[in-house]
Amino acid sequence: MSIRIKSKVRFIISVTVFLLMIIVSFSFFLLKGKAQEAPTYYLDWYVTKGDTLWSIAEQSLPEGRDIREYINEIRNWNKLSSSNIKEGQVLEIPIYESFYKD
């Protein structure tokens, strides 16, 4: 049995639409549950001697989050160009509802 393609343009459009549908379907399942909820509120953190973004993030890390992503979120929110922080600096730390659930 052989298939004869009458219109190459229609065939290409059909295949493209079919592939796009498959990609959208897979991306929906791959991204399901990955959407990040908005922070419940922001906590003012007064940086003391010895504090690092890592140590601050460890104390308020939401359940199931990667600490590196959380540190980047803190950096972006506070408009920090690097991970260097100074004693006396005030940072806003995002706090999520899931942080308080047991």
Gaussian input, Z-matrix of N, CA and C with variables (Angstrom, degrees):
# hf/3-21g

backbone

0 1
 N
 C     1     B1
 C     2     B2     1     A1
 N     3     B3     2     A2     1     D1
 C     4     B4     3     A3     2     D2
 C     5     B5     4     A4     3     D3
 N     6     B6     5     A5     4     D4
 C     7     B7     6     A6     5     D5
 C     8     B8     7     A7     6     D6
 N     9     B9     8     A8     7     D7
 C    10    B10     9     A9     8     D8
 C    11    B11    10    A10     9     D9
 N    12    B12    11    A11    10    D10
 C    13    B13    12    A12    11    D11
 C    14    B14    13    A13    12    D12
 N    15    B15    14    A14    13    D13
 C    16    B16    15    A15    14    D14
 C    17    B17    16    A16    15    D15
 N    18    B18    17    A17    16    D16
 C    19    B19    18    A18    17    D17
 C    20    B20    19    A19    18    D18
 N    21    B21    20    A20    19    D19
 C    22    B22    21    A21    20    D20
 C    23    B23    22    A22    21    D21
 N    24    B24    23    A23    22    D22
 C    25    B25    24    A24    23    D23
 C    26    B26    25    A25    24    D24
 N    27    B27    26    A26    25    D25
 C    28    B28    27    A27    26    D26
 C    29    B29    28    A28    27    D27
 N    30    B30    29    A29    28    D28
 C    31    B31    30    A30    29    D29
 C    32    B32    31    A31    30    D30
 N    33    B33    32    A32    31    D31
 C    34    B34    33    A33    32    D32
 C    35    B35    34    A34    33    D33
 N    36    B36    35    A35    34    D34
 C    37    B37    36    A36    35    D35
 C    38    B38    37    A37    36    D36
 N    39    B39    38    A38    37    D37
 C    40    B40    39    A39    38    D38
 C    41    B41    40    A40    39    D39
 N    42    B42    41    A41    40    D40
 C    43    B43    42    A42    41    D41
 C    44    B44    43    A43    42    D42
 N    45    B45    44    A44    43    D43
 C    46    B46    45    A45    44    D44
 C    47    B47    46    A46    45    D45
 N    48    B48    47    A47    46    D46
 C    49    B49    48    A48    47    D47
 C    50    B50    49    A49    48    D48
 N    51    B51    50    A50    49    D49
 C    52    B52    51    A51    50    D50
 C    53    B53    52    A52    51    D51
 N    54    B54    53    A53    52    D52
 C    55    B55    54    A54    53    D53
 C    56    B56    55    A55    54    D54
 N    57    B57    56    A56    55    D55
 C    58    B58    57    A57    56    D56
 C    59    B59    58    A58    57    D57
 N    60    B60    59    A59    58    D58
 C    61    B61    60    A60    59    D59
 C    62    B62    61    A61    60    D60
 N    63    B63    62    A62    61    D61
 C    64    B64    63    A63    62    D62
 C    65    B65    64    A64    63    D63
 N    66    B66    65    A65    64    D64
 C    67    B67    66    A66    65    D65
 C    68    B68    67    A67    66    D66
 N    69    B69    68    A68    67    D67
 C    70    B70    69    A69    68    D68
 C    71    B71    70    A70    69    D69
 N    72    B72    71    A71    70    D70
 C    73    B73    72    A72    71    D71
 C    74    B74    73    A73    72    D72
 N    75    B75    74    A74    73    D73
 C    76    B76    75    A75    74    D74
 C    77    B77    76    A76    75    D75
 N    78    B78    77    A77    76    D76
 C    79    B79    78    A78    77    D77
 C    80    B80    79    A79    78    D78
 N    81    B81    80    A80    79    D79
 C    82    B82    81    A81    80    D80
 C    83    B83    82    A82    81    D81
 N    84    B84    83    A83    82    D82
 C    85    B85    84    A84    83    D83
 C    86    B86    85    A85    84    D84
 N    87    B87    86    A86    85    D85
 C    88    B88    87    A87    86    D86
 C    89    B89    88    A88    87    D87
 N    90    B90    89    A89    88    D88
 C    91    B91    90    A90    89    D89
 C    92    B92    91    A91    90    D90
 N    93    B93    92    A92    91    D91
 C    94    B94    93    A93    92    D92
 C    95    B95    94    A94    93    D93
 N    96    B96    95    A95    94    D94
 C    97    B97    96    A96    95    D95
 C    98    B98    97    A97    96    D96
 N    99    B99    98    A98    97    D97
 C   100   B100    99    A99    98    D98
 C   101   B101   100   A100    99    D99
 N   102   B102   101   A101   100   D100
 C   103   B103   102   A102   101   D101
 C   104   B104   103   A103   102   D102
 N   105   B105   104   A104   103   D103
 C   106   B106   105   A105   104   D104
 C   107   B107   106   A106   105   D105
 N   108   B108   107   A107   106   D106
 C   109   B109   108   A108   107   D107
 C   110   B110   109   A109   108   D108
 N   111   B111   110   A110   109   D109
 C   112   B112   111   A111   110   D110
 C   113   B113   112   A112   111   D111
 N   114   B114   113   A113   112   D112
 C   115   B115   114   A114   113   D113
 C   116   B116   115   A115   114   D114
 N   117   B117   116   A116   115   D115
 C   118   B118   117   A117   116   D116
 C   119   B119   118   A118   117   D117
 N   120   B120   119   A119   118   D118
 C   121   B121   120   A120   119   D119
 C   122   B122   121   A121   120   D120
 N   123   B123   122   A122   121   D121
 C   124   B124   123   A123   122   D122
 C   125   B125   124   A124   123   D123
 N   126   B126   125   A125   124   D124
 C   127   B127   126   A126   125   D125
 C   128   B128   127   A127   126   D126
 N   129   B129   128   A128   127   D127
 C   130   B130   129   A129   128   D128
 C   131   B131   130   A130   129   D129
 N   132   B132   131   A131   130   D130
 C   133   B133   132   A132   131   D131
 C   134   B134   133   A133   132   D132
 N   135   B135   134   A134   133   D133
 C   136   B136   135   A135   134   D134
 C   137   B137   136   A136   135   D135
 N   138   B138   137   A137   136   D136
 C   139   B139   138   A138   137   D137
 C   140   B140   139   A139   138   D138
 N   141   B141   140   A140   139   D139
 C   142   B142   141   A141   140   D140
 C   143   B143   142   A142   141   D141
 N   144   B144   143   A143   142   D142
 C   145   B145   144   A144   143   D143
 C   146   B146   145   A145   144   D144
 N   147   B147   146   A146   145   D145
 C   148   B148   147   A147   146   D146
 C   149   B149   148   A148   147   D147
 N   150   B150   149   A149   148   D148
 C   151   B151   150   A150   149   D149
 C   152   B152   151   A151   150   D150
 N   153   B153   152   A152   151   D151
 C   154   B154   153   A153   152   D152
 C   155   B155   154   A154   153   D153
 N   156   B156   155   A155   154   D154
 C   157   B157   156   A156   155   D155
 C   158   B158   157   A157   156   D156
 N   159   B159   158   A158   157   D157
 C   160   B160   159   A159   158   D158
 C   161   B161   160   A160   159   D159
 N   162   B162   161   A161   160   D160
 C   163   B163   162   A162   161   D161
 C   164   B164   163   A163   162   D162
 N   165   B165   164   A164   163   D163
 C   166   B166   165   A165   164   D164
 C   167   B167   166   A166   165   D165
 N   168   B168   167   A167   166   D166
 C   169   B169   168   A168   167   D167
 C   170   B170   169   A169   168   D168
 N   171   B171   170   A170   169   D169
 C   172   B172   171   A171   170   D170
 C   173   B173   172   A172   171   D171
 N   174   B174   173   A173   172   D172
 C   175   B175   174   A174   173   D173
 C   176   B176   175   A175   174   D174
 N   177   B177   176   A176   175   D175
 C   178   B178   177   A177   176   D176
 C   179   B179   178   A178   177   D177
 N   180   B180   179   A179   178   D178
 C   181   B181   180   A180   179   D179
 C   182   B182   181   A181   180   D180
 N   183   B183   182   A182   181   D181
 C   184   B184   183   A183   182   D182
 C   185   B185   184   A184   183   D183
 N   186   B186   185   A185   184   D184
 C   187   B187   186   A186   185   D185
 C   188   B188   187   A187   186   D186
 N   189   B189   188   A188   187   D187
 C   190   B190   189   A189   188   D188
 C   191   B191   190   A190   189   D189
 N   192   B192   191   A191   190   D190
 C   193   B193   192   A192   191   D191
 C   194   B194   193   A193   192   D192
 N   195   B195   194   A194   193   D193
 C   196   B196   195   A195   194   D194
 C   197   B197   196   A196   195   D195
 N   198   B198   197   A197   196   D196
 C   199   B199   198   A198   197   D197
 C   200   B200   199   A199   198   D198
 N   201   B201   200   A200   199   D199
 C   202   B202   201   A201   200   D200
 C   203   B203   202   A202   201   D201
 N   204   B204   203   A203   202   D202
 C   205   B205   204   A204   203   D203
 C   206   B206   205   A205   204   D204
 N   207   B207   206   A206   205   D205
 C   208   B208   207   A207   206   D206
 C   209   B209   208   A208   207   D207
 N   210   B210   209   A209   208   D208
 C   211   B211   210   A210   209   D209
 C   212   B212   211   A211   210   D210
 N   213   B213   212   A212   211   D211
 C   214   B214   213   A213   212   D212
 C   215   B215   214   A214   213   D213
 N   216   B216   215   A215   214   D214
 C   217   B217   216   A216   215   D215
 C   218   B218   217   A217   216   D216
 N   219   B219   218   A218   217   D217
 C   220   B220   219   A219   218   D218
 C   221   B221   220   A220   219   D219
 N   222   B222   221   A221   220   D220
 C   223   B223   222   A222   221   D221
 C   224   B224   223   A223   222   D222
 N   225   B225   224   A224   223   D223
 C   226   B226   225   A225   224   D224
 C   227   B227   226   A226   225   D225
 N   228   B228   227   A227   226   D226
 C   229   B229   228   A228   227   D227
 C   230   B230   229   A229   228   D228
 N   231   B231   230   A230   229   D229
 C   232   B232   231   A231   230   D230
 C   233   B233   232   A232   231   D231
 N   234   B234   233   A233   232   D232
 C   235   B235   234   A234   233   D233
 C   236   B236   235   A235   234   D234
 N   237   B237   236   A236   235   D235
 C   238   B238   237   A237   236   D236
 C   239   B239   238   A238   237   D237
 N   240   B240   239   A239   238   D238
 C   241   B241   240   A240   239   D239
 C   242   B242   241   A241   240   D240
 N   243   B243   242   A242   241   D241
 C   244   B244   243   A243   242   D242
 C   245   B245   244   A244   243   D243
 N   246   B246   245   A245   244   D244
 C   247   B247   246   A246   245   D245
 C   248   B248   247   A247   246   D246
 N   249   B249   248   A248   247   D247
 C   250   B250   249   A249   248   D248
 C   251   B251   250   A250   249   D249
 N   252   B252   251   A251   250   D250
 C   253   B253   252   A252   251   D251
 C   254   B254   253   A253   252   D252
 N   255   B255   254   A254   253   D253
 C   256   B256   255   A255   254   D254
 C   257   B257   256   A256   255   D255
 N   258   B258   257   A257   256   D256
 C   259   B259   258   A258   257   D257
 C   260   B260   259   A259   258   D258
 N   261   B261   260   A260   259   D259
 C   262   B262   261   A261   260   D260
 C   263   B263   262   A262   261   D261
 N   264   B264   263   A263   262   D262
 C   265   B265   264   A264   263   D263
 C   266   B266   265   A265   264   D264
 N   267   B267   266   A266   265   D265
 C   268   B268   267   A267   266   D266
 C   269   B269   268   A268   267   D267
 N   270   B270   269   A269   268   D268
 C   271   B271   270   A270   269   D269
 C   272   B272   271   A271   270   D270
 N   273   B273   272   A272   271   D271
 C   274   B274   273   A273   272   D272
 C   275   B275   274   A274   273   D273
 N   276   B276   275   A275   274   D274
 C   277   B277   276   A276   275   D275
 C   278   B278   277   A277   276   D276
 N   279   B279   278   A278   277   D277
 C   280   B280   279   A279   278   D278
 C   281   B281   280   A280   279   D279
 N   282   B282   281   A281   280   D280
 C   283   B283   282   A282   281   D281
 C   284   B284   283   A283   282   D282
 N   285   B285   284   A284   283   D283
 C   286   B286   285   A285   284   D284
 C   287   B287   286   A286   285   D285
 N   288   B288   287   A287   286   D286
 C   289   B289   288   A288   287   D287
 C   290   B290   289   A289   288   D288
 N   291   B291   290   A290   289   D289
 C   292   B292   291   A291   290   D290
 C   293   B293   292   A292   291   D291
 N   294   B294   293   A293   292   D292
 C   295   B295   294   A294   293   D293
 C   296   B296   295   A295   294   D294
 N   297   B297   296   A296   295   D295
 C   298   B298   297   A297   296   D296
 C   299   B299   298   A298   297   D297
 N   300   B300   299   A299   298   D298
 C   301   B301   300   A300   299   D299
 C   302   B302   301   A301   300   D300
 N   303   B303   302   A302   301   D301
 C   304   B304   303   A303   302   D302
 C   305   B305   304   A304   303   D303

   B1=1.4325
   B2=1.5261
   B3=1.2805
   B4=1.4569
   B5=1.5227
   B6=1.3102
   B7=1.4604
   B8=1.5234
   B9=1.2985
   B10=1.4573
   B11=1.5235
   B12=1.3092
   B13=1.4565
   B14=1.5160
   B15=1.3389
   B16=1.4660
   B17=1.5184
   B18=1.3326
   B19=1.4568
   B20=1.5266
   B21=1.3054
   B22=1.4622
   B23=1.5276
   B24=1.3060
   B25=1.4591
   B26=1.5207
   B27=1.3372
   B28=1.4613
   B29=1.5229
   B30=1.3127
   B31=1.4617
   B32=1.5325
   B33=1.3036
   B34=1.4691
   B35=1.5297
   B36=1.3237
   B37=1.4702
   B38=1.5286
   B39=1.3231
   B40=1.4689
   B41=1.5245
   B42=1.3181
   B43=1.4684
   B44=1.5240
   B45=1.3348
   B46=1.4629
   B47=1.5199
   B48=1.3215
   B49=1.4626
   B50=1.5280
   B51=1.3140
   B52=1.4611
   B53=1.5324
   B54=1.3270
   B55=1.4650
   B56=1.5301
   B57=1.3196
   B58=1.4677
   B59=1.5205
   B60=1.3248
   B61=1.4668
   B62=1.5247
   B63=1.3117
   B64=1.4689
   B65=1.5257
   B66=1.3219
   B67=1.4699
   B68=1.5199
   B69=1.3216
   B70=1.4672
   B71=1.5228
   B72=1.3184
   B73=1.4712
   B74=1.5232
   B75=1.3271
   B76=1.4608
   B77=1.5223
   B78=1.3081
   B79=1.4657
   B80=1.5214
   B81=1.3184
   B82=1.4621
   B83=1.5233
   B84=1.3309
   B85=1.4585
   B86=1.5179
   B87=1.3339
   B88=1.4559
   B89=1.5207
   B90=1.3155
   B91=1.4550
   B92=1.5219
   B93=1.3223
   B94=1.4651
   B95=1.5287
   B96=1.3261
   B97=1.4515
   B98=1.5114
   B99=1.3098
   B100=1.4556
   B101=1.5227
   B102=1.3042
   B103=1.4596
   B104=1.5184
   B105=1.2861
   B106=1.4511
   B107=1.5174
   B108=1.3003
   B109=1.4479
   B110=1.5273
   B111=1.2986
   B112=1.4574
   B113=1.5267
   B114=1.3293
   B115=1.4617
   B116=1.5274
   B117=1.3280
   B118=1.4536
   B119=1.5299
   B120=1.3362
   B121=1.4656
   B122=1.5232
   B123=1.3206
   B124=1.4584
   B125=1.5187
   B126=1.3292
   B127=1.4484
   B128=1.5258
   B129=1.3327
   B130=1.4665
   B131=1.5201
   B132=1.3243
   B133=1.4613
   B134=1.5179
   B135=1.3256
   B136=1.4600
   B137=1.5272
   B138=1.3164
   B139=1.4589
   B140=1.5271
   B141=1.3232
   B142=1.4597
   B143=1.5243
   B144=1.3233
   B145=1.4592
   B146=1.5319
   B147=1.2977
   B148=1.4604
   B149=1.5207
   B150=1.3306
   B151=1.4669
   B152=1.5255
   B153=1.3141
   B154=1.4639
   B155=1.5213
   B156=1.3109
   B157=1.4612
   B158=1.5243
   B159=1.3200
   B160=1.4680
   B161=1.5244
   B162=1.3441
   B163=1.4716
   B164=1.5268
   B165=1.3275
   B166=1.4689
   B167=1.5225
   B168=1.3442
   B169=1.4649
   B170=1.5274
   B171=1.3325
   B172=1.4690
   B173=1.5292
   B174=1.3199
   B175=1.4591
   B176=1.5221
   B177=1.3428
   B178=1.4694
   B179=1.5216
   B180=1.3283
   B181=1.4653
   B182=1.5253
   B183=1.3465
   B184=1.4669
   B185=1.5261
   B186=1.3108
   B187=1.4547
   B188=1.5295
   B189=1.3214
   B190=1.4561
   B191=1.5233
   B192=1.3157
   B193=1.4654
   B194=1.5165
   B195=1.3145
   B196=1.4576
   B197=1.5236
   B198=1.3212
   B199=1.4633
   B200=1.5305
   B201=1.3297
   B202=1.4798
   B203=1.5189
   B204=1.3357
   B205=1.4652
   B206=1.5262
   B207=1.3214
   B208=1.4600
   B209=1.5364
   B210=1.3324
   B211=1.4640
   B212=1.5232
   B213=1.3257
   B214=1.4742
   B215=1.5239
   B216=1.3266
   B217=1.4529
   B218=1.5337
   B219=1.3256
   B220=1.4711
   B221=1.5272
   B222=1.3223
   B223=1.4743
   B224=1.5203
   B225=1.3231
   B226=1.4676
   B227=1.5232
   B228=1.3269
   B229=1.4587
   B230=1.5306
   B231=1.3341
   B232=1.4571
   B233=1.5348
   B234=1.3329
   B235=1.4697
   B236=1.5356
   B237=1.3445
   B238=1.4594
   B239=1.5189
   B240=1.3248
   B241=1.4648
   B242=1.5289
   B243=1.3302
   B244=1.4593
   B245=1.5190
   B246=1.3172
   B247=1.4663
   B248=1.5271
   B249=1.3094
   B250=1.4643
   B251=1.5246
   B252=1.3354
   B253=1.4592
   B254=1.5244
   B255=1.3327
   B256=1.4593
   B257=1.5235
   B258=1.3221
   B259=1.4576
   B260=1.5240
   B261=1.3290
   B262=1.4512
   B263=1.5221
   B264=1.3063
   B265=1.4655
   B266=1.5370
   B267=1.3168
   B268=1.4675
   B269=1.5240
   B270=1.3312
   B271=1.4600
   B272=1.5166
   B273=1.3056
   B274=1.4599
   B275=1.5195
   B276=1.3221
   B277=1.4646
   B278=1.5246
   B279=1.3549
   B280=1.4684
   B281=1.5224
   B282=1.3207
   B283=1.4639
   B284=1.5239
   B285=1.3212
   B286=1.4631
   B287=1.5178
   B288=1.3161
   B289=1.4641
   B290=1.5258
   B291=1.3465
   B292=1.4577
   B293=1.5314
   B294=1.3394
   B295=1.4595
   B296=1.5298
   B297=1.3322
   B298=1.4618
   B299=1.5232
   B300=1.3185
   B301=1.4744
   B302=1.5171
   B303=1.3114
   B304=1.4657
   B305=1.4956
   A1=108.44
   A2=116.19
   A3=120.30
   A4=109.99
   A5=114.65
   A6=120.79
   A7=107.61
   A8=113.91
   A9=118.65
   A10=108.76
   A11=116.02
   A12=121.56
   A13=107.79
   A14=115.54
   A15=120.46
   A16=111.65
   A17=116.64
   A18=120.12
   A19=108.87
   A20=116.06
   A21=120.27
   A22=111.02
   A23=117.05
   A24=121.06
   A25=110.30
   A26=117.29
   A27=120.70
   A28=111.44
   A29=116.66
   A30=121.35
   A31=110.59
   A32=117.22
   A33=121.78
   A34=110.46
   A35=116.91
   A36=120.40
   A37=110.11
   A38=117.14
   A39=121.01
   A40=111.65
   A41=116.15
   A42=120.46
   A43=110.27
   A44=117.61
   A45=121.98
   A46=111.15
   A47=117.41
   A48=121.35
   A49=110.07
   A50=117.15
   A51=121.38
   A52=110.97
   A53=116.86
   A54=120.71
   A55=111.68
   A56=116.90
   A57=120.19
   A58=111.26
   A59=116.30
   A60=120.07
   A61=110.74
   A62=117.24
   A63=121.35
   A64=110.30
   A65=117.02
   A66=120.89
   A67=111.04
   A68=117.28
   A69=120.76
   A70=110.14
   A71=117.26
   A72=120.43
   A73=111.35
   A74=116.84
   A75=119.93
   A76=111.37
   A77=117.75
   A78=119.44
   A79=110.94
   A80=117.64
   A81=120.61
   A82=110.51
   A83=117.53
   A84=120.76
   A85=112.10
   A86=117.65
   A87=119.93
   A88=112.02
   A89=117.30
   A90=121.13
   A91=113.23
   A92=116.85
   A93=120.29
   A94=109.31
   A95=116.22
   A96=120.84
   A97=114.12
   A98=118.50
   A99=121.06
   A100=112.15
   A101=117.35
   A102=119.62
   A103=108.48
   A104=115.49
   A105=120.81
   A106=110.27
   A107=115.93
   A108=120.40
   A109=109.00
   A110=115.63
   A111=120.33
   A112=109.07
   A113=116.92
   A114=119.15
   A115=110.95
   A116=116.26
   A117=121.35
   A118=109.66
   A119=114.89
   A120=120.98
   A121=108.32
   A122=116.48
   A123=122.11
   A124=108.78
   A125=116.23
   A126=123.36
   A127=108.28
   A128=117.88
   A129=120.87
   A130=108.58
   A131=115.63
   A132=121.20
   A133=108.07
   A134=115.78
   A135=121.22
   A136=107.76
   A137=116.41
   A138=122.04
   A139=109.67
   A140=116.11
   A141=122.06
   A142=108.85
   A143=115.97
   A144=121.45
   A145=109.94
   A146=116.65
   A147=121.93
   A148=114.48
   A149=117.93
   A150=120.33
   A151=110.86
   A152=115.35
   A153=122.41
   A154=107.14
   A155=116.43
   A156=118.26
   A157=110.49
   A158=116.38
   A159=120.39
   A160=110.59
   A161=117.48
   A162=119.89
   A163=111.31
   A164=116.94
   A165=120.41
   A166=109.73
   A167=116.57
   A168=121.22
   A169=111.41
   A170=117.12
   A171=120.48
   A172=111.75
   A173=117.24
   A174=121.04
   A175=113.52
   A176=117.18
   A177=119.71
   A178=112.75
   A179=116.19
   A180=121.80
   A181=111.56
   A182=117.29
   A183=119.99
   A184=110.66
   A185=115.84
   A186=122.10
   A187=110.37
   A188=115.84
   A189=120.56
   A190=115.02
   A191=118.13
   A192=120.97
   A193=110.62
   A194=116.06
   A195=122.83
   A196=107.41
   A197=116.82
   A198=120.35
   A199=111.73
   A200=116.92
   A201=119.77
   A202=111.25
   A203=116.45
   A204=120.08
   A205=110.59
   A206=115.94
   A207=120.89
   A208=110.68
   A209=116.82
   A210=120.86
   A211=109.79
   A212=117.05
   A213=119.81
   A214=111.33
   A215=117.03
   A216=120.37
   A217=110.23
   A218=116.64
   A219=120.73
   A220=109.84
   A221=116.62
   A222=120.66
   A223=111.17
   A224=117.36
   A225=120.88
   A226=111.33
   A227=117.07
   A228=120.64
   A229=110.84
   A230=116.24
   A231=121.08
   A232=112.71
   A233=116.00
   A234=122.36
   A235=111.77
   A236=115.35
   A237=120.95
   A238=108.91
   A239=116.86
   A240=120.23
   A241=111.59
   A242=117.72
   A243=121.82
   A244=109.13
   A245=116.44
   A246=120.65
   A247=111.63
   A248=116.83
   A249=120.23
   A250=110.14
   A251=115.76
   A252=120.93
   A253=107.90
   A254=115.74
   A255=120.51
   A256=110.51
   A257=114.65
   A258=120.72
   A259=109.12
   A260=116.38
   A261=121.80
   A262=113.85
   A263=116.65
   A264=121.75
   A265=109.15
   A266=116.99
   A267=121.41
   A268=108.18
   A269=115.86
   A270=121.93
   A271=109.48
   A272=116.30
   A273=120.94
   A274=107.40
   A275=116.20
   A276=122.40
   A277=108.42
   A278=117.70
   A279=119.68
   A280=110.89
   A281=115.51
   A282=121.75
   A283=107.42
   A284=115.63
   A285=122.05
   A286=110.21
   A287=115.48
   A288=122.11
   A289=110.77
   A290=118.08
   A291=121.69
   A292=112.20
   A293=116.86
   A294=120.87
   A295=110.73
   A296=117.18
   A297=121.83
   A298=113.74
   A299=118.37
   A300=120.45
   A301=110.13
   A302=116.27
   A303=120.92
   A304=111.38
   D1=127.49
   D2=179.09
   D3=-119.20
   D4=148.20
   D5=179.43
   D6=-108.27
   D7=132.65
   D8=-179.80
   D9=-110.29
   D10=127.71
   D11=-179.72
   D12=-92.34
   D13=118.02
   D14=-178.03
   D15=-82.97
   D16=-37.35
   D17=-179.12
   D18=-130.98
   D19=115.64
   D20=-179.36
   D21=-65.89
   D22=-35.97
   D23=-179.11
   D24=-64.24
   D25=-47.20
   D26=178.32
   D27=-62.31
   D28=-39.19
   D29=178.54
   D30=-63.09
   D31=-47.06
   D32=-179.42
   D33=-63.23
   D34=-42.45
   D35=178.50
   D36=-63.78
   D37=-43.11
   D38=179.82
   D39=-62.41
   D40=-45.72
   D41=179.61
   D42=-63.96
   D43=-41.68
   D44=179.34
   D45=-62.38
   D46=-46.18
   D47=178.80
   D48=-62.47
   D49=-42.55
   D50=179.10
   D51=-61.32
   D52=-46.22
   D53=179.52
   D54=-64.59
   D55=-39.21
   D56=177.61
   D57=-62.90
   D58=-39.62
   D59=178.05
   D60=-63.11
   D61=-40.84
   D62=178.45
   D63=-65.11
   D64=-44.75
   D65=179.91
   D66=-62.35
   D67=-44.27
   D68=179.30
   D69=-63.28
   D70=-41.41
   D71=179.65
   D72=-62.41
   D73=-46.33
   D74=-179.69
   D75=-67.23
   D76=-40.14
   D77=-179.22
   D78=-65.55
   D79=-33.66
   D80=176.79
   D81=-60.88
   D82=-45.14
   D83=-178.91
   D84=-73.89
   D85=-33.83
   D86=179.33
   D87=-71.39
   D88=-34.11
   D89=-176.87
   D90=-92.39
   D91=-7.14
   D92=-178.80
   D93=-60.30
   D94=128.55
   D95=179.55
   D96=84.95
   D97=-4.10
   D98=-178.51
   D99=-91.74
   D100=-11.73
   D101=-179.08
   D102=-64.91
   D103=134.20
   D104=-177.68
   D105=-90.75
   D106=129.88
   D107=176.66
   D108=-71.26
   D109=158.76
   D110=178.16
   D111=-76.30
   D112=148.04
   D113=177.63
   D114=-59.83
   D115=144.62
   D116=177.55
   D117=-67.92
   D118=-42.03
   D119=175.32
   D120=-164.60
   D121=175.98
   D122=177.74
   D123=-115.08
   D124=135.79
   D125=-179.52
   D126=-101.74
   D127=131.36
   D128=174.17
   D129=-77.37
   D130=122.81
   D131=-178.92
   D132=-114.46
   D133=120.58
   D134=178.12
   D135=-91.66
   D136=114.40
   D137=-175.23
   D138=-69.72
   D139=127.57
   D140=177.25
   D141=-112.38
   D142=170.82
   D143=-178.52
   D144=-57.98
   D145=130.69
   D146=178.91
   D147=93.15
   D148=-11.23
   D149=178.08
   D150=-69.37
   D151=141.42
   D152=171.78
   D153=-129.78
   D154=162.17
   D155=176.35
   D156=-60.07
   D157=-36.22
   D158=179.22
   D159=-62.12
   D160=-47.69
   D161=-177.81
   D162=-67.35
   D163=-35.88
   D164=177.71
   D165=-67.21
   D166=-45.38
   D167=-178.96
   D168=-63.51
   D169=-37.13
   D170=179.15
   D171=-58.95
   D172=-35.13
   D173=-175.59
   D174=-78.02
   D175=-18.91
   D176=-177.78
   D177=-127.77
   D178=16.38
   D179=-176.29
   D180=-63.38
   D181=123.09
   D182=176.55
   D183=-66.60
   D184=148.98
   D185=-179.18
   D186=-59.94
   D187=132.55
   D188=176.33
   D189=82.44
   D190=2.12
   D191=-179.58
   D192=-96.23
   D193=146.95
   D194=173.79
   D195=-78.46
   D196=129.92
   D197=-175.37
   D198=-62.33
   D199=-32.27
   D200=179.94
   D201=-66.66
   D202=-39.82
   D203=176.85
   D204=-65.91
   D205=-39.01
   D206=-179.76
   D207=-66.26
   D208=-40.56
   D209=176.67
   D210=-62.07
   D211=-42.50
   D212=177.30
   D213=-62.46
   D214=-37.97
   D215=177.55
   D216=-63.34
   D217=-43.76
   D218=177.92
   D219=-61.95
   D220=-45.62
   D221=178.99
   D222=-59.89
   D223=-46.67
   D224=-178.59
   D225=-64.16
   D226=-43.66
   D227=-177.86
   D228=-63.74
   D229=-38.12
   D230=-178.29
   D231=-91.83
   D232=5.67
   D233=178.10
   D234=54.62
   D235=46.27
   D236=177.93
   D237=-92.01
   D238=130.61
   D239=-179.97
   D240=-81.10
   D241=-17.40
   D242=177.41
   D243=-144.37
   D244=-178.41
   D245=179.85
   D246=-89.63
   D247=4.17
   D248=179.26
   D249=-77.18
   D250=126.75
   D251=176.01
   D252=-125.71
   D253=158.51
   D254=-175.88
   D255=-120.87
   D256=149.41
   D257=175.39
   D258=-57.49
   D259=135.23
   D260=-179.53
   D261=93.76
   D262=-13.27
   D263=179.02
   D264=-71.42
   D265=146.12
   D266=177.25
   D267=-110.61
   D268=124.95
   D269=179.39
   D270=-114.84
   D271=146.80
   D272=171.54
   D273=-97.53
   D274=120.99
   D275=-177.02
   D276=-107.18
   D277=123.18
   D278=178.45
   D279=-69.50
   D280=130.07
   D281=178.27
   D282=-115.15
   D283=128.96
   D284=-178.26
   D285=-105.24
   D286=149.93
   D287=179.16
   D288=-54.75
   D289=-38.32
   D290=-176.84
   D291=-64.65
   D292=-18.41
   D293=178.79
   D294=-63.53
   D295=-32.21
   D296=-175.34
   D297=-93.80
   D298=-8.21
   D299=-179.28
   D300=-79.37
   D301=140.97
   D302=176.92
   D303=-102.21

